[in-house]
Amino acid sequence: MGQLIRHSLTFAPFSEAADAIQSSTGPNRRLTHRQSINIKAPSISSSQLSAAIAAEASETQPLETMFQLDQFPPIFLVILPLLLLFLTHKILKSSISQSSSYLPKSYPIIGSFLHIKKHRNDPLSWESDVLQSSPSSTFILHLPLGGRLLFTANPENVEHILKSQFPIYQKGSYFTSVLQDLLGHGIFNVDGQEWKFQRQVASHEFNTKSLRKFVEQVVDFEVTDRLIPILSNAAKKGMVLDLQDILKRFAFDNICKIAFGYDPGYLTPSLPEAPFATAFEEAVEISTERFRNFLPIVWKVQRFFNIGSERKLKKAVSQVKEFAQTLVKQKKKELDNLKGNSLPESNLDLLSRFLISGHGDEQFVTDIVISFILAGRDTTSAALTWFFLLLTKNPNVEDEILKEIKMKKSGGSTELENSVFDEVRHMVYTHASLCESMRFYPPVPVDAKEAMSDDMLPDGTKVKKGMRVGYHPYAMGRSEKLWGKDWPEFKPERWLERATAAAEEEGEWRFVARDPYSYPVFQAGPRICLGKEMAFLQMKRVVAGVLSQFRVVPAVEDGFAPVLFPSLTARMRGGFPVRFVERDGTM
């Protein structure tokens, strides 16, 4: 698949011309009308011409001498090579265009390493371009030493992977080995019955109204008492803040409170380097580097000898695990001391809920809670960072969101903060804007599974046992096939419709969800994100709180082009420096 088809020409005088065309264009380029190649017509000696005349006069004429040069005008001897050259050009051009020229070329041993290296600074855009060019929206990337990685942006394939053939496509040994040190046997790093059990336990807790109430309280405190005061101070002093860093701190405090009931104080005025947060950050970064290593044996050898980055990872993970286990022990002691005097459920974090429900194994609850911290720490902050960037480029969308916030506040609630879940229900345009932002910049731009057996995708692509298969939300969000010719436009209205004629007159919208296999930002199927509603709650609460009081102004040079840096989540390389300008009046 994807190999360039080359045509062998039997005309000896022009074989060098064909080679010249091939070498001058390369395997994946086409000749343009500006390119030309000079070919000399083959010369005919007098002896050759005499022999030809003699042959023509003979009584018997062999097949190979039926067409003699003296039968044609001399000018044809010049035109013939040019004609054959033209045909050669057309054949090669057709060969290149009809072959899978969009695919990165693969070589023995090194695979497509040269292409991977060339695009290492922006691999997602490159992969997306290749997928857009593929008729099936699927391609196989050949890795060094024979490894293969399949990418797809085909919704039918995504549904096949995430739902229809869910048992075949698991996390697999590669993924779990990379994150084993950090996540252990947490829910995001296990398969089979182990995953199923943790999913049931977590699903029960995530669906309780009391947990939602607890999340609401945590988010309100972080927005009102920490985030807004820091932004207000920066606005008054004209300070530049890295919005990505601020949102990461906000999300980390939130998820630690929700998961452990622990407040790291990461988002406080001094913006401190909290030990737990710093260790967690380093552990995530070094674990991510393992994914980028073509030869896993390299990091495994480093780990065995405890050298290089693996030594740093061991230290960081040890700090994270020790800290988490200390919190678990303290929480168990705290609950034991209650002696039947139970706390209100609306004040219970996830760890307390797991322990109260009988899951007292310290290693089990530590691993599962660390998994939730990883999931909640970066995803919402990454999504919000890109959202605010897009708003600065689309002031018309910002105006519509401000109108919605104003309508919400004038609709009966004097304080927007007092009705967070009501806000989630009714801030439809803001919800659509967030979905549209995540279409361009999904928090998890690519997610890979491992095939447990041979299979065939709906588009006919064969999958071998052990192959890694990645579905590509980043590429899918840029697909004209899925979103139409206006896909480059930031257009929240594509997620909305007018509910009724009366609603249209009143300017009311109704949200229209997309097929989760065309928009797998929160995964889909059995592993669909448990924290989806929690994520929207946090994001909408931040958007409403920030935009109602400030304008976000990028503090970057003209021509700033943000680059998505693929870590475990979609970060903005170099951060997002901004200024906050207080709005005139109150909303």
HELIX and SHEET records of a PDB file:
HELIX    1   1 ALA A   12  THR A   25  1                                  14    
HELIX    2   2 SER A   46  ALA A   57  1                                  12    
HELIX    3   3 LEU A   63  THR A   65  5                                   3    
HELIX    4   4 LEU A   69  GLN A   71  5                                   3    
HELIX    5   5 PRO A   74  GLN A   98  1                                  25    
HELIX    6   6 PHE A  113  LYS A  118  1                                   6    
HELIX    7   7 PRO A  123  SER A  133  1                                  11    
HELIX    8   8 PRO A  144  GLY A  146  5                                   3    
HELIX    9   9 PRO A  155  GLU A  159  1                                   5    
HELIX   10  10 HIS A  160  SER A  164  3                                   5    
HELIX   11  11 GLY A  172  LEU A  183  1                                  12    
HELIX   12  12 ILE A  187  ASN A  189  5                                   3    
HELIX   13  13 GLY A  192  PHE A  206  1                                  15    
HELIX   14  14 LYS A  209  PHE A  221  1                                  13    
HELIX   15  15 GLU A  222  LEU A  227  3                                   6    
HELIX   16  16 ILE A  228  LYS A  237  1                                  10    
HELIX   17  17 LEU A  243  PHE A  260  1                                  18    
HELIX   18  18 PRO A  275  ARG A  292  1                                  18    
HELIX   19  19 PRO A  296  PHE A  305  1                                  10    
HELIX   20  20 GLY A  308  LEU A  338  1                                  31    
HELIX   21  21 GLU A  345  ASN A  347  5                                   3    
HELIX   22  22 LEU A  350  ILE A  356  1                                   7    
HELIX   23  23 GLU A  362  LYS A  393  1                                  32    
HELIX   24  24 PRO A  395  SER A  410  1                                  16    
HELIX   25  25 LEU A  416  ASN A  418  5                                   3    
HELIX   26  26 VAL A  420  HIS A  426  1                                   7    
HELIX   27  27 VAL A  428  PHE A  440  1                                  13    
HELIX   28  28 PRO A  473  MET A  476  1                                   4    
HELIX   29  29 GLU A  480  TRP A  483  1                                   4    
HELIX   30  30 PRO A  492  TRP A  495  5                                   4    
HELIX   31  31 ALA A  501  GLU A  506  1                                   6    
HELIX   32  32 PRO A  520  PHE A  522  5                                   3    
HELIX   33  33 GLY A  525  ARG A  527  5                                   3    
HELIX   34  34 LYS A  532  LEU A  547  1                                  16    
SHEET    1   A 5 THR A 138  HIS A 142  0                                        
SHEET    2   A 5 ARG A 148  THR A 152 -1                                        
SHEET    3   A 5 ARG A 468  TYR A 471  1                                        
SHEET    4   A 5 ASP A 447  ALA A 451 -1                                        
SHEET    5   A 5 TYR A 169  GLN A 170 -1                                        
SHEET    1   B 3 LEU A 241  ASP A 242  0                                        
SHEET    2   B 3 PRO A 577  GLU A 582 -1                                        
SHEET    3   B 3 PHE A 550  PRO A 554 -1                                        
SHEET    1   C 2 ASP A 455  MET A 456  0                                        
SHEET    2   C 2 LYS A 462  VAL A 463 -1                                        
SHEET    1   D 2 LEU A 496  GLU A 497  0                                        
SHEET    2   D 2 ARG A 510  PHE A 511 -1                                        
SHEET    1   E 2 LEU A 564  PRO A 566  0                                        
SHEET    2   E 2 ALA A 570  MET A 572 -1                                        
END                                                                             
